[in-house]
Amino acid sequence: MAEAVLSTSMHILFADDVSDTRHLYGLALHMAGHTVRIVSNGIEAVAAVNKEAFDAIVLDVQMPNMNGWEALHRIRTLPNGVDVPIALFSASMESSEVESARERGADTLIFKPVMPDVMLMVLQELVDQKQRANPDATIPPRRKNAVHRRAP
């Protein structure tokens, strides 16, 4: 019998130029009970944030047309992008990128490869930190106590 699990459902923007990566993480985040908007480059990510609000954003650093760094900068200038938790997603293992990411407006840098459940834990913690920092903020209805089923 499936067990009901109380969780916080998030609306997540995931931007990566590699089709298999988009599919893997999109599916994993969806199966965990979250809605996911998937885009393949920074231009599409900026356009998505311009149109709708997200609970968290993941931006691949190396994307065509507009990389994650430029997308991060532009998203932070948009009303829907000012306070949203943003994680940059990088295959580079340079520790200097972590500090650079924070200085440039990202909340964290996640190094590839990473298991989808670990990414999800990081995103949830970022969202929780933002919520604790601003407890009077209105939680969008989609985030209030969503229930999904977990197999035994």
PyMOL commands that set and color helices and strands:
alter all, ss='L'
color gray80, all
select helices_A, chain A and resi 19-31+42-51+68-75+79-81+96-103+116-133+141-143
alter helices_A, ss='H'
color red, helices_A
select strands_A, chain A and resi 3-7+11-15+35-39+56-60+86-90+108-111+146-150
alter strands_A, ss='S'
color yellow, strands_A
deselect
rebuild
show_as cartoon
